[in-house]
Amino acid sequence: MTCSQADEGCPYIAGANLRLPIMYEDPKISDGTEEQMKVYRDRSLEIGAEMFYVMSQIKK
């Protein structure tokens, strides 16, 4: 899970079997606005749901 800058800056992860970049818009775009709490909450829920799905697909 990365922001686009982190994905571009770290294209290689030593020892990783799989690199699965999942991009999210940085919620800081809403800092200082009336929507700030909602944007952060929505992004958190989005990341949680997608991570739950990804982890459920891992085969042991």
C-alpha distance matrix in Angstrom:
0.0 3.7 7.1 9.6 11.5 9.2 8.7 12.5 13.3 11.9 12.6 13.9 12.9 16.3 17.1 14.2 15.7 12.9 10.0 7.9 5.7 4.8 6.1 7.4 10.7 11.2 13.6 15.8 17.6 19.5 20.6 24.3 24.8 26.1 22.9 20.7 20.6 20.1 17.2 15.3 16.4 15.5 11.9 11.7 13.5 11.3 8.1 10.7 12.4 9.7 8.7 12.5 13.2 11.0 12.7 15.9 16.1 16.1 19.7 21.5
3.7 0.0 3.7 6.3 7.8 5.8 6.1 9.6 10.4 9.8 11.1 13.1 12.9 16.6 18.2 15.6 17.5 14.7 11.3 9.8 6.5 6.2 5.3 6.5 9.0 9.1 12.2 13.8 15.4 17.8 18.8 22.6 23.3 25.1 22.1 19.7 20.3 20.1 16.8 15.2 17.1 16.2 12.4 13.0 15.3 13.1 10.4 13.5 15.3 12.8 12.2 16.0 16.6 14.6 16.4 19.6 19.6 19.6 23.1 24.9
7.1 3.7 0.0 3.8 5.5 5.4 6.5 8.9 10.1 10.8 12.4 15.1 15.5 19.3 21.2 18.9 20.8 17.9 14.3 12.7 9.0 8.2 5.5 5.7 6.6 6.6 10.2 11.3 12.4 15.3 16.4 20.1 20.8 23.0 20.1 17.9 19.2 19.0 15.4 14.3 16.8 15.9 12.2 13.6 16.2 13.9 11.9 15.4 17.1 14.9 15.0 18.7 19.2 17.6 19.6 22.7 22.6 23.0 26.6 28.5
9.6 6.3 3.8 0.0 3.8 5.5 5.1 6.3 8.6 10.1 10.9 14.2 15.6 19.4 21.7 19.3 21.1 18.1 14.3 12.9 9.2 9.1 6.3 7.7 8.2 9.0 12.8 13.7 13.9 17.2 18.6 22.2 22.7 25.1 22.3 20.5 22.1 21.7 17.9 17.4 20.0 18.6 15.1 17.0 19.2 16.5 14.8 18.4 19.6 17.0 17.5 21.2 21.1 19.2 21.7 24.6 24.0 24.4 27.8 29.9
11.5 7.8 5.5 3.8 0.0 3.8 5.5 5.3 6.1 8.6 10.4 13.7 15.2 18.7 21.5 19.7 22.0 19.5 15.7 15.1 11.6 12.2 9.7 10.8 10.7 10.3 14.0 13.9 14.6 18.0 18.7 22.2 23.3 26.0 23.7 21.5 23.3 23.4 19.7 18.9 21.8 21.0 17.4 18.9 21.6 19.3 17.4 20.8 22.5 20.0 20.0 23.7 24.0 21.9 24.0 27.1 26.7 26.6 30.0 31.7
9.2 5.8 5.4 5.5 3.8 0.0 3.8 5.5 5.0 5.9 8.4 11.0 11.8 15.4 18.0 16.4 18.9 16.6 13.0 12.9 9.7 10.9 9.5 10.9 12.0 11.3 14.9 15.1 16.5 19.6 20.0 23.6 25.0 27.4 24.9 22.4 23.7 23.9 20.4 18.9 21.5 21.0 17.2 18.0 20.7 18.7 16.1 19.2 21.1 18.5 17.8 21.6 22.2 19.7 21.4 24.8 24.3 23.9 27.2 28.7
8.7 6.1 6.5 5.1 5.5 3.8 0.0 3.8 5.5 5.4 6.0 9.1 10.6 14.3 16.7 14.6 16.7 14.0 10.3 10.1 6.9 8.9 8.2 10.8 12.5 13.0 16.6 17.5 18.5 21.6 22.5 26.2 27.1 29.4 26.6 24.4 25.6 25.3 21.8 20.6 22.8 21.7 17.9 19.0 21.1 18.5 16.1 19.2 20.5 17.5 17.0 20.8 20.7 18.0 20.0 23.2 22.3 21.9 25.1 26.9
12.5 9.6 8.9 6.3 5.3 5.5 3.8 0.0 3.8 5.7 6.0 9.7 12.1 15.5 18.4 16.8 18.9 16.5 12.9 13.1 10.2 12.3 11.0 13.5 14.4 14.9 18.7 19.0 19.5 23.0 23.9 27.4 28.4 31.0 28.4 26.3 27.9 27.7 24.1 23.2 25.7 24.5 20.9 22.2 24.4 21.8 19.6 22.8 24.1 21.0 20.8 24.5 24.2 21.5 23.6 26.8 25.6 25.3 28.3 30.1
13.3 10.4 10.1 8.6 6.1 5.0 5.5 3.8 0.0 3.8 6.2 9.0 11.0 14.1 17.3 16.4 19.0 17.3 13.9 14.7 12.1 14.4 13.4 15.4 16.3 15.9 19.5 19.4 20.4 23.8 24.1 27.5 29.0 31.7 29.4 26.9 28.4 28.8 25.2 23.8 26.5 25.8 22.1 23.0 25.6 23.4 20.8 23.8 25.5 22.7 21.9 25.6 25.8 23.0 24.6 28.0 27.1 26.3 29.2 30.6
11.9 9.8 10.8 10.1 8.6 5.9 5.4 5.7 3.8 0.0 3.8 5.6 7.2 10.4 13.6 12.6 15.4 13.9 10.7 12.2 10.4 13.2 13.2 15.7 17.4 17.1 20.6 21.0 22.4 25.5 25.9 29.4 30.8 33.3 30.7 28.2 29.2 29.4 26.0 24.3 26.6 26.0 22.2 22.6 25.0 22.8 19.8 22.4 24.2 21.2 19.9 23.6 23.8 20.6 21.9 25.4 24.4 23.2 26.0 27.1
12.6 11.1 12.4 10.9 10.4 8.4 6.0 6.0 6.2 3.8 0.0 3.8 6.9 10.1 12.9 11.6 13.6 11.9 8.9 10.7 9.4 12.8 13.3 16.4 18.4 18.9 22.5 23.3 24.3 27.5 28.3 31.9 33.0 35.3 32.5 30.2 31.2 31.1 27.6 26.2 28.2 27.1 23.4 24.0 25.9 23.4 20.6 23.2 24.4 21.0 20.0 23.6 23.2 19.9 21.5 24.7 23.1 22.0 24.6 26.0
13.9 13.1 15.1 14.2 13.7 11.0 9.1 9.7 9.0 5.6 3.8 0.0 3.8 6.3 9.3 8.6 11.0 10.2 8.1 11.0 10.9 14.6 15.8 18.9 21.3 21.6 25.0 25.8 27.3 30.2 30.8 34.5 35.7 37.9 35.1 32.6 33.3 33.2 29.9 28.2 29.9 29.1 25.3 25.4 27.3 25.0 21.9 24.0 25.3 22.0 20.4 23.7 23.4 19.9 20.9 24.2 22.5 20.9 23.0 24.0
12.9 12.9 15.5 15.6 15.2 11.8 10.6 12.1 11.0 7.2 6.9 3.8 0.0 3.8 6.4 5.8 9.0 8.9 7.4 10.6 11.1 14.5 16.3 19.1 21.7 21.7 24.9 25.8 27.7 30.4 30.7 34.4 35.7 37.6 34.8 32.2 32.5 32.5 29.5 27.4 28.8 28.3 24.6 24.1 26.0 24.1 20.7 22.3 23.8 20.8 18.7 21.7 21.9 18.3 18.7 22.1 20.8 18.7 20.8 21.4
16.3 16.6 19.3 19.4 18.7 15.4 14.3 15.5 14.1 10.4 10.1 6.3 3.8 0.0 3.8 5.6 8.9 10.3 10.1 13.6 14.6 18.1 20.0 22.8 25.5 25.4 28.4 29.2 31.3 33.9 34.0 37.7 39.1 41.1 38.3 35.6 35.7 35.9 33.0 30.7 32.0 31.6 28.0 27.2 29.0 27.3 23.8 25.0 26.6 23.7 21.3 24.0 24.2 20.5 20.4 23.7 22.4 19.8 21.3 21.3
17.1 18.2 21.2 21.7 21.5 18.0 16.7 18.4 17.3 13.6 12.9 9.3 6.4 3.8 0.0 3.8 6.5 9.0 10.1 13.6 15.5 18.8 21.3 24.0 27.1 27.1 29.9 31.2 33.3 35.6 35.9 39.6 40.8 42.5 39.6 37.0 36.7 36.8 34.1 31.7 32.6 32.2 28.7 27.6 29.1 27.5 23.9 24.7 26.1 23.2 20.5 22.8 23.0 19.3 18.6 21.7 20.3 17.3 18.4 18.1
14.2 15.6 18.9 19.3 19.7 16.4 14.6 16.8 16.4 12.6 11.6 8.6 5.8 5.6 3.8 0.0 3.8 5.4 6.6 10.0 12.3 15.4 18.2 21.0 24.3 24.7 27.4 29.0 31.0 33.2 33.8 37.6 38.5 40.0 37.0 34.5 34.2 34.0 31.3 29.1 29.8 29.1 25.8 24.8 26.0 24.2 20.8 21.6 22.7 19.7 17.2 19.5 19.4 15.7 15.4 18.5 16.9 14.2 15.7 16.0
15.7 17.5 20.8 21.1 22.0 18.9 16.7 18.9 19.0 15.4 13.6 11.0 9.0 8.9 6.5 3.8 0.0 3.8 6.9 9.9 13.0 16.0 19.2 22.2 25.6 26.5 29.2 31.1 32.9 35.1 36.0 39.7 40.4 41.7 38.5 36.3 35.9 35.3 32.6 30.7 31.1 30.1 26.9 26.0 26.6 24.6 21.5 22.1 22.6 19.5 17.3 19.1 18.5 14.7 14.5 17.0 14.9 12.1 13.1 13.7
12.9 14.7 17.9 18.1 19.5 16.6 14.0 16.5 17.3 13.9 11.9 10.2 8.9 10.3 9.0 5.4 3.8 0.0 3.8 6.2 9.6 12.5 15.7 18.9 22.4 23.6 26.3 28.4 29.9 32.1 33.3 37.1 37.5 38.8 35.5 33.5 33.2 32.4 29.6 27.9 28.4 27.1 23.9 23.4 23.9 21.6 18.7 19.7 19.9 16.6 14.8 17.0 16.0 12.2 12.9 15.4 13.1 11.2 13.0 14.5
10.0 11.3 14.3 14.3 15.7 13.0 10.3 12.9 13.9 10.7 8.9 8.1 7.4 10.1 10.1 6.6 6.9 3.8 0.0 3.8 6.2 9.5 12.5 15.7 19.0 20.2 23.2 25.1 26.5 28.9 30.1 33.8 34.3 35.8 32.5 30.5 30.5 29.8 26.8 25.2 26.1 24.7 21.4 21.2 22.1 19.6 16.6 18.2 18.8 15.3 13.8 16.7 15.8 12.2 13.5 16.4 14.5 13.3 15.7 17.4
7.9 9.8 12.7 12.9 15.1 12.9 10.1 13.1 14.7 12.2 10.7 11.0 10.6 13.6 13.6 10.0 9.9 6.2 3.8 0.0 3.8 6.3 9.7 12.9 16.4 18.0 20.7 23.1 24.2 26.4 27.9 31.7 31.9 33.1 29.7 27.9 27.9 26.8 23.9 22.6 23.2 21.6 18.4 18.4 19.0 16.3 13.6 15.4 15.6 11.9 11.1 14.1 12.9 9.5 11.7 14.4 12.7 12.4 15.4 17.6
5.7 6.5 9.0 9.2 11.6 9.7 6.9 10.2 12.1 10.4 9.4 10.9 11.1 14.6 15.5 12.3 13.0 9.6 6.2 3.8 0.0 3.8 6.3 9.7 13.0 14.5 17.5 19.7 20.7 23.1 24.6 28.4 28.6 30.1 26.8 25.0 25.3 24.4 21.2 20.0 21.2 19.5 16.1 16.6 17.7 14.8 12.3 14.9 15.4 11.9 11.5 15.0 14.3 11.4 13.8 16.7 15.5 15.6 18.8 21.1
4.8 6.2 8.2 9.1 12.2 10.9 8.9 12.3 14.4 13.2 12.8 14.6 14.5 18.1 18.8 15.4 16.0 12.5 9.5 6.3 3.8 0.0 3.8 6.7 10.3 12.3 14.9 17.5 18.4 20.4 22.3 26.0 25.9 27.1 23.6 22.1 22.3 21.0 17.9 17.0 17.9 16.0 12.7 13.6 14.3 11.2 9.1 12.1 12.3 8.9 9.4 13.0 12.3 10.3 13.1 15.7 15.0 15.8 19.4 21.9
6.1 5.3 5.5 6.3 9.7 9.5 8.2 11.0 13.4 13.2 13.3 15.8 16.3 20.0 21.3 18.2 19.2 15.7 12.5 9.7 6.3 3.8 0.0 3.8 6.8 9.1 12.0 14.5 14.9 17.3 19.3 22.9 22.8 24.3 20.9 19.5 20.2 19.0 15.6 15.1 16.6 14.6 11.2 12.9 14.2 11.1 9.6 13.2 13.7 10.9 11.9 15.5 15.1 13.6 16.4 19.0 18.6 19.5 23.1 25.6
7.4 6.5 5.7 7.7 10.8 10.9 10.8 13.5 15.4 15.7 16.4 18.9 19.1 22.8 24.0 21.0 22.2 18.9 15.7 12.9 9.7 6.7 3.8 0.0 3.8 6.1 8.4 11.3 11.8 13.8 15.9 19.5 19.2 20.6 17.2 15.7 16.5 15.3 11.8 11.5 13.2 11.3 7.8 10.1 11.7 8.9 8.0 11.8 12.7 10.8 12.1 15.4 15.6 15.0 17.5 19.9 20.2 21.4 25.1 27.4
10.7 9.0 6.6 8.2 10.7 12.0 12.5 14.4 16.3 17.4 18.4 21.3 21.7 25.5 27.1 24.3 25.6 22.4 19.0 16.4 13.0 10.3 6.8 3.8 0.0 3.8 6.2 8.7 8.4 10.6 13.0 16.5 16.2 17.9 14.7 13.4 14.9 13.9 10.1 10.5 12.9 11.1 8.2 11.2 13.1 10.7 10.7 14.4 15.4 14.0 15.6 18.7 19.0 18.6 21.1 23.4 23.8 25.1 28.8 31.2
11.2 9.1 6.6 9.0 10.3 11.3 13.0 14.9 15.9 17.1 18.9 21.6 21.7 25.4 27.1 24.7 26.5 23.6 20.2 18.0 14.5 12.3 9.1 6.1 3.8 0.0 3.8 5.4 6.4 8.8 10.2 14.0 14.3 16.4 13.7 11.5 13.2 13.2 9.5 8.9 12.1 11.4 8.4 10.8 13.6 12.1 11.5 14.9 16.7 15.8 16.6 19.8 20.8 20.3 22.3 24.9 25.6 26.5 30.3 32.2
13.6 12.2 10.2 12.8 14.0 14.9 16.6 18.7 19.5 20.6 22.5 25.0 24.9 28.4 29.9 27.4 29.2 26.3 23.2 20.7 17.5 14.9 12.0 8.4 6.2 3.8 0.0 3.8 5.2 5.9 7.5 11.1 11.2 12.9 10.1 7.8 9.4 9.6 6.0 5.6 9.2 9.0 6.9 9.3 12.1 11.5 11.7 14.6 16.5 16.4 17.4 20.1 21.4 21.5 23.3 25.7 26.8 28.0 31.8 33.7
15.8 13.8 11.3 13.7 13.9 15.1 17.5 19.0 19.4 21.0 23.3 25.8 25.8 29.2 31.2 29.0 31.1 28.4 25.1 23.1 19.7 17.5 14.5 11.3 8.7 5.4 3.8 0.0 3.8 5.1 5.0 8.8 10.0 12.5 10.7 7.9 10.4 11.6 8.6 8.0 11.8 12.4 10.5 12.4 15.5 15.2 15.0 17.8 20.0 19.9 20.5 23.4 24.9 24.7 26.3 28.9 30.1 30.9 34.7 36.4
17.6 15.4 12.4 13.9 14.6 16.5 18.5 19.5 20.4 22.4 24.3 27.3 27.7 31.3 33.3 31.0 32.9 29.9 26.5 24.2 20.7 18.4 14.9 11.8 8.4 6.4 5.2 3.8 0.0 3.8 5.7 8.8 8.9 11.7 9.9 8.4 11.6 12.0 8.8 9.8 13.4 13.1 11.6 14.4 17.0 16.2 16.6 19.7 21.3 21.0 22.3 25.1 26.1 26.1 28.1 30.5 31.4 32.6 36.4 38.4
19.5 17.8 15.3 17.2 18.0 19.6 21.6 23.0 23.8 25.5 27.5 30.2 30.4 33.9 35.6 33.2 35.1 32.1 28.9 26.4 23.1 20.4 17.3 13.8 10.6 8.8 5.9 5.1 3.8 0.0 3.8 6.3 5.6 8.0 6.3 4.8 8.4 9.0 6.7 8.2 11.4 11.7 11.3 13.8 16.1 16.0 17.0 19.5 21.2 21.5 22.9 25.3 26.6 27.0 28.9 31.0 32.3 33.7 37.4 39.4
20.6 18.8 16.4 18.6 18.7 20.0 22.5 23.9 24.1 25.9 28.3 30.8 30.7 34.0 35.9 33.8 36.0 33.3 30.1 27.9 24.6 22.3 19.3 15.9 13.0 10.2 7.5 5.0 5.7 3.8 0.0 3.8 5.6 8.5 8.2 5.4 8.7 10.7 9.1 9.2 12.6 13.9 13.2 15.0 17.8 18.2 18.6 20.9 23.1 23.5 24.4 26.8 28.5 28.8 30.2 32.6 34.1 35.1 38.9 40.5
24.3 22.6 20.1 22.2 22.2 23.6 26.2 27.4 27.5 29.4 31.9 34.5 34.4 37.7 39.6 37.6 39.7 37.1 33.8 31.7 28.4 26.0 22.9 19.5 16.5 14.0 11.1 8.8 8.8 6.3 3.8 0.0 3.8 6.9 8.3 6.6 9.7 12.1 11.4 11.9 14.9 16.3 16.4 18.0 20.5 21.3 22.0 24.0 26.1 26.8 27.8 30.0 31.8 32.3 33.7 35.9 37.5 38.6 42.4 44.0
24.8 23.3 20.8 22.7 23.3 25.0 27.1 28.4 29.0 30.8 33.0 35.7 35.7 39.1 40.8 38.5 40.4 37.5 34.3 31.9 28.6 25.9 22.8 19.2 16.2 14.3 11.2 10.0 8.9 5.6 5.6 3.8 0.0 3.8 5.3 5.4 8.8 10.1 9.8 11.5 13.9 14.8 15.5 17.6 19.5 20.2 21.5 23.5 25.1 26.1 27.5 29.4 31.0 31.8 33.4 35.4 37.0 38.5 42.2 44.1
26.1 25.1 23.0 25.1 26.0 27.4 29.4 31.0 31.7 33.3 35.3 37.9 37.6 41.1 42.5 40.0 41.7 38.8 35.8 33.1 30.1 27.1 24.3 20.6 17.9 16.4 12.9 12.5 11.7 8.0 8.5 6.9 3.8 0.0 3.8 5.6 7.6 8.5 9.6 11.6 13.0 14.0 15.6 17.4 18.8 19.9 21.7 23.3 24.6 26.0 27.6 29.1 30.7 32.0 33.5 35.1 37.0 38.7 42.4 44.2
22.9 22.1 20.1 22.3 23.7 24.9 26.6 28.4 29.4 30.7 32.5 35.1 34.8 38.3 39.6 37.0 38.5 35.5 32.5 29.7 26.8 23.6 20.9 17.2 14.7 13.7 10.1 10.7 9.9 6.3 8.2 8.3 5.3 3.8 0.0 3.8 5.8 5.4 6.0 8.7 10.0 10.5 12.1 14.2 15.4 16.2 18.2 19.9 21.0 22.4 24.1 25.7 27.1 28.4 30.1 31.6 33.3 35.1 38.8 40.8
20.7 19.7 17.9 20.5 21.5 22.4 24.4 26.3 26.9 28.2 30.2 32.6 32.2 35.6 37.0 34.5 36.3 33.5 30.5 27.9 25.0 22.1 19.5 15.7 13.4 11.5 7.8 7.9 8.4 4.8 5.4 6.6 5.4 5.6 3.8 0.0 3.8 5.5 5.2 6.2 8.6 9.9 10.7 12.3 14.3 15.4 16.6 18.3 20.1 21.3 22.5 24.3 26.0 27.0 28.4 30.3 32.1 33.6 37.3 39.0
20.6 20.3 19.2 22.1 23.3 23.7 25.6 27.9 28.4 29.2 31.2 33.3 32.5 35.7 36.7 34.2 35.9 33.2 30.5 27.9 25.3 22.3 20.2 16.5 14.9 13.2 9.4 10.4 11.6 8.4 8.7 9.7 8.8 7.6 5.8 3.8 0.0 3.8 5.6 5.3 6.0 8.5 10.0 10.6 12.3 14.2 15.5 16.4 18.3 20.1 21.1 22.4 24.5 25.8 26.8 28.5 30.7 32.1 35.8 37.4
20.1 20.1 19.0 21.7 23.4 23.9 25.3 27.7 28.8 29.4 31.1 33.2 32.5 35.9 36.8 34.0 35.3 32.4 29.8 26.8 24.4 21.0 19.0 15.3 13.9 13.2 9.6 11.6 12.0 9.0 10.7 12.1 10.1 8.5 5.4 5.5 3.8 0.0 3.8 5.5 5.1 5.9 8.5 9.8 10.5 12.0 14.1 15.2 16.3 18.2 19.8 20.9 22.6 24.2 25.6 26.9 28.9 30.8 34.4 36.3
17.2 16.8 15.4 17.9 19.7 20.4 21.8 24.1 25.2 26.0 27.6 29.9 29.5 33.0 34.1 31.3 32.6 29.6 26.8 23.9 21.2 17.9 15.6 11.8 10.1 9.5 6.0 8.6 8.8 6.7 9.1 11.4 9.8 9.6 6.0 5.2 5.6 3.8 0.0 3.8 5.5 5.1 6.1 8.5 9.9 10.4 12.2 14.1 15.4 16.5 18.1 19.9 21.3 22.4 24.1 25.7 27.4 29.1 32.9 34.9
15.3 15.2 14.3 17.4 18.9 18.9 20.6 23.2 23.8 24.3 26.2 28.2 27.4 30.7 31.7 29.1 30.7 27.9 25.2 22.6 20.0 17.0 15.1 11.5 10.5 8.9 5.6 8.0 9.8 8.2 9.2 11.9 11.5 11.6 8.7 6.2 5.3 5.5 3.8 0.0 3.8 5.5 5.2 6.1 8.7 9.8 10.6 12.2 14.3 15.5 16.4 18.2 20.1 21.0 22.2 24.2 26.1 27.4 31.1 32.8
16.4 17.1 16.8 20.0 21.8 21.5 22.8 25.7 26.5 26.6 28.2 29.9 28.8 32.0 32.6 29.8 31.1 28.4 26.1 23.2 21.2 17.9 16.6 13.2 12.9 12.1 9.2 11.8 13.4 11.4 12.6 14.9 13.9 13.0 10.0 8.6 6.0 5.1 5.5 3.8 0.0 3.8 5.5 5.1 6.2 8.6 10.0 10.5 12.3 14.3 15.4 16.4 18.5 20.0 21.0 22.5 24.8 26.3 29.9 31.6
15.5 16.2 15.9 18.6 21.0 21.0 21.7 24.5 25.8 26.0 27.1 29.1 28.3 31.6 32.2 29.1 30.1 27.1 24.7 21.6 19.5 16.0 14.6 11.3 11.1 11.4 9.0 12.4 13.1 11.7 13.9 16.3 14.8 14.0 10.5 9.9 8.5 5.9 5.1 5.5 3.8 0.0 3.8 5.4 5.2 6.1 8.7 9.9 10.6 12.3 14.2 15.3 16.7 18.4 20.0 21.2 23.1 25.1 28.7 30.8
11.9 12.4 12.2 15.1 17.4 17.2 17.9 20.9 22.1 22.2 23.4 25.3 24.6 28.0 28.7 25.8 26.9 23.9 21.4 18.4 16.1 12.7 11.2 7.8 8.2 8.4 6.9 10.5 11.6 11.3 13.2 16.4 15.5 15.6 12.1 10.7 10.0 8.5 6.1 5.2 5.5 3.8 0.0 3.8 5.4 5.0 6.1 8.5 9.9 10.6 12.1 14.1 15.5 16.4 18.1 19.9 21.5 23.1 26.8 28.9
11.7 13.0 13.6 17.0 18.9 18.0 19.0 22.2 23.0 22.6 24.0 25.4 24.1 27.2 27.6 24.8 26.0 23.4 21.2 18.4 16.6 13.6 12.9 10.1 11.2 10.8 9.3 12.4 14.4 13.8 15.0 18.0 17.6 17.4 14.2 12.3 10.6 9.8 8.5 6.1 5.1 5.4 3.8 0.0 3.8 5.4 5.2 6.1 8.6 10.0 10.5 12.1 14.3 15.3 16.3 18.2 20.3 21.6 25.2 26.9
13.5 15.3 16.2 19.2 21.6 20.7 21.1 24.4 25.6 25.0 25.9 27.3 26.0 29.0 29.1 26.0 26.6 23.9 22.1 19.0 17.7 14.3 14.2 11.7 13.1 13.6 12.1 15.5 17.0 16.1 17.8 20.5 19.5 18.8 15.4 14.3 12.3 10.5 9.9 8.7 6.2 5.2 5.4 3.8 0.0 3.8 5.5 5.0 6.1 8.6 9.9 10.5 12.4 14.3 15.3 16.5 18.7 20.6 24.1 26.0
11.3 13.1 13.9 16.5 19.3 18.7 18.5 21.8 23.4 22.8 23.4 25.0 24.1 27.3 27.5 24.2 24.6 21.6 19.6 16.3 14.8 11.2 11.1 8.9 10.7 12.1 11.5 15.2 16.2 16.0 18.2 21.3 20.2 19.9 16.2 15.4 14.2 12.0 10.4 9.8 8.6 6.1 5.0 5.4 3.8 0.0 3.8 5.5 5.3 6.2 8.6 10.0 10.9 12.4 14.3 15.6 17.1 19.2 22.8 25.1
8.1 10.4 11.9 14.8 17.4 16.1 16.1 19.6 20.8 19.8 20.6 21.9 20.7 23.8 23.9 20.8 21.5 18.7 16.6 13.6 12.3 9.1 9.6 8.0 10.7 11.5 11.7 15.0 16.6 17.0 18.6 22.0 21.5 21.7 18.2 16.6 15.5 14.1 12.2 10.6 10.0 8.7 6.1 5.2 5.5 3.8 0.0 3.8 5.5 5.2 6.0 8.5 9.9 10.5 12.0 14.1 15.6 17.0 20.7 22.7
10.7 13.5 15.4 18.4 20.8 19.2 19.2 22.8 23.8 22.4 23.2 24.0 22.3 25.0 24.7 21.6 22.1 19.7 18.2 15.4 14.9 12.1 13.2 11.8 14.4 14.9 14.6 17.8 19.7 19.5 20.9 24.0 23.5 23.3 19.9 18.3 16.4 15.2 14.1 12.2 10.5 9.9 8.5 6.1 5.0 5.5 3.8 0.0 3.8 5.5 5.2 6.1 8.7 9.9 10.5 12.1 14.5 15.9 19.4 21.1
12.4 15.3 17.1 19.6 22.5 21.1 20.5 24.1 25.5 24.2 24.4 25.3 23.8 26.6 26.1 22.7 22.6 19.9 18.8 15.6 15.4 12.3 13.7 12.7 15.4 16.7 16.5 20.0 21.3 21.2 23.1 26.1 25.1 24.6 21.0 20.1 18.3 16.3 15.4 14.3 12.3 10.6 9.9 8.6 6.1 5.3 5.5 3.8 0.0 3.8 5.6 5.2 6.4 8.8 10.1 10.7 12.8 15.0 18.4 20.7
9.7 12.8 14.9 17.0 20.0 18.5 17.5 21.0 22.7 21.2 21.0 22.0 20.8 23.7 23.2 19.7 19.5 16.6 15.3 11.9 11.9 8.9 10.9 10.8 14.0 15.8 16.4 19.9 21.0 21.5 23.5 26.8 26.1 26.0 22.4 21.3 20.1 18.2 16.5 15.5 14.3 12.3 10.6 10.0 8.6 6.2 5.2 5.5 3.8 0.0 3.8 5.4 5.1 6.2 8.6 9.8 11.0 13.1 16.7 19.2
8.7 12.2 15.0 17.5 20.0 17.8 17.0 20.8 21.9 19.9 20.0 20.4 18.7 21.3 20.5 17.2 17.3 14.8 13.8 11.1 11.5 9.4 11.9 12.1 15.6 16.6 17.4 20.5 22.3 22.9 24.4 27.8 27.5 27.6 24.1 22.5 21.1 19.8 18.1 16.4 15.4 14.2 12.1 10.5 9.9 8.6 6.0 5.2 5.6 3.8 0.0 3.8 5.4 5.0 6.0 8.4 10.0 11.1 14.8 16.8
12.5 16.0 18.7 21.2 23.7 21.6 20.8 24.5 25.6 23.6 23.6 23.7 21.7 24.0 22.8 19.5 19.1 17.0 16.7 14.1 15.0 13.0 15.5 15.4 18.7 19.8 20.1 23.4 25.1 25.3 26.8 30.0 29.4 29.1 25.7 24.3 22.4 20.9 19.9 18.2 16.4 15.3 14.1 12.1 10.5 10.0 8.5 6.1 5.2 5.4 3.8 0.0 3.8 5.6 5.3 6.1 8.8 10.5 13.8 15.7
13.2 16.6 19.2 21.1 24.0 22.2 20.7 24.2 25.8 23.8 23.2 23.4 21.9 24.2 23.0 19.4 18.5 16.0 15.8 12.9 14.3 12.3 15.1 15.6 19.0 20.8 21.4 24.9 26.1 26.6 28.5 31.8 31.0 30.7 27.1 26.0 24.5 22.6 21.3 20.1 18.5 16.7 15.5 14.3 12.4 10.9 9.9 8.7 6.4 5.1 5.4 3.8 0.0 3.8 5.5 5.1 6.5 9.2 12.5 15.2
11.0 14.6 17.6 19.2 21.9 19.7 18.0 21.5 23.0 20.6 19.9 19.9 18.3 20.5 19.3 15.7 14.7 12.2 12.2 9.5 11.4 10.3 13.6 15.0 18.6 20.3 21.5 24.7 26.1 27.0 28.8 32.3 31.8 32.0 28.4 27.0 25.8 24.2 22.4 21.0 20.0 18.4 16.4 15.3 14.3 12.4 10.5 9.9 8.8 6.2 5.0 5.6 3.8 0.0 3.8 5.5 5.4 7.0 10.6 13.3
12.7 16.4 19.6 21.7 24.0 21.4 20.0 23.6 24.6 21.9 21.5 20.9 18.7 20.4 18.6 15.4 14.5 12.9 13.5 11.7 13.8 13.1 16.4 17.5 21.1 22.3 23.3 26.3 28.1 28.9 30.2 33.7 33.4 33.5 30.1 28.4 26.8 25.6 24.1 22.2 21.0 20.0 18.1 16.3 15.3 14.3 12.0 10.5 10.1 8.6 6.0 5.3 5.5 3.8 0.0 3.8 5.3 5.4 9.0 10.8
15.9 19.6 22.7 24.6 27.1 24.8 23.2 26.8 28.0 25.4 24.7 24.2 22.1 23.7 21.7 18.5 17.0 15.4 16.4 14.4 16.7 15.7 19.0 19.9 23.4 24.9 25.7 28.9 30.5 31.0 32.6 35.9 35.4 35.1 31.6 30.3 28.5 26.9 25.7 24.2 22.5 21.2 19.9 18.2 16.5 15.6 14.1 12.1 10.7 9.8 8.4 6.1 5.1 5.5 3.8 0.0 3.8 5.6 8.2 10.5
16.1 19.6 22.6 24.0 26.7 24.3 22.3 25.6 27.1 24.4 23.1 22.5 20.8 22.4 20.3 16.9 14.9 13.1 14.5 12.7 15.5 15.0 18.6 20.2 23.8 25.6 26.8 30.1 31.4 32.3 34.1 37.5 37.0 37.0 33.3 32.1 30.7 28.9 27.4 26.1 24.8 23.1 21.5 20.3 18.7 17.1 15.6 14.5 12.8 11.0 10.0 8.8 6.5 5.4 5.3 3.8 0.0 3.8 6.3 9.6
16.1 19.6 23.0 24.4 26.6 23.9 21.9 25.3 26.3 23.2 22.0 20.9 18.7 19.8 17.3 14.2 12.1 11.2 13.3 12.4 15.6 15.8 19.5 21.4 25.1 26.5 28.0 30.9 32.6 33.7 35.1 38.6 38.5 38.7 35.1 33.6 32.1 30.8 29.1 27.4 26.3 25.1 23.1 21.6 20.6 19.2 17.0 15.9 15.0 13.1 11.1 10.5 9.2 7.0 5.4 5.6 3.8 0.0 3.8 6.5
19.7 23.1 26.6 27.8 30.0 27.2 25.1 28.3 29.2 26.0 24.6 23.0 20.8 21.3 18.4 15.7 13.1 13.0 15.7 15.4 18.8 19.4 23.1 25.1 28.8 30.3 31.8 34.7 36.4 37.4 38.9 42.4 42.2 42.4 38.8 37.3 35.8 34.4 32.9 31.1 29.9 28.7 26.8 25.2 24.1 22.8 20.7 19.4 18.4 16.7 14.8 13.8 12.5 10.6 9.0 8.2 6.3 3.8 0.0 3.8
21.5 24.9 28.5 29.9 31.7 28.7 26.9 30.1 30.6 27.1 26.0 24.0 21.4 21.3 18.1 16.0 13.7 14.5 17.4 17.6 21.1 21.9 25.6 27.4 31.2 32.2 33.7 36.4 38.4 39.4 40.5 44.0 44.1 44.2 40.8 39.0 37.4 36.3 34.9 32.8 31.6 30.8 28.9 26.9 26.0 25.1 22.7 21.1 20.7 19.2 16.8 15.7 15.2 13.3 10.8 10.5 9.6 6.5 3.8 0.0
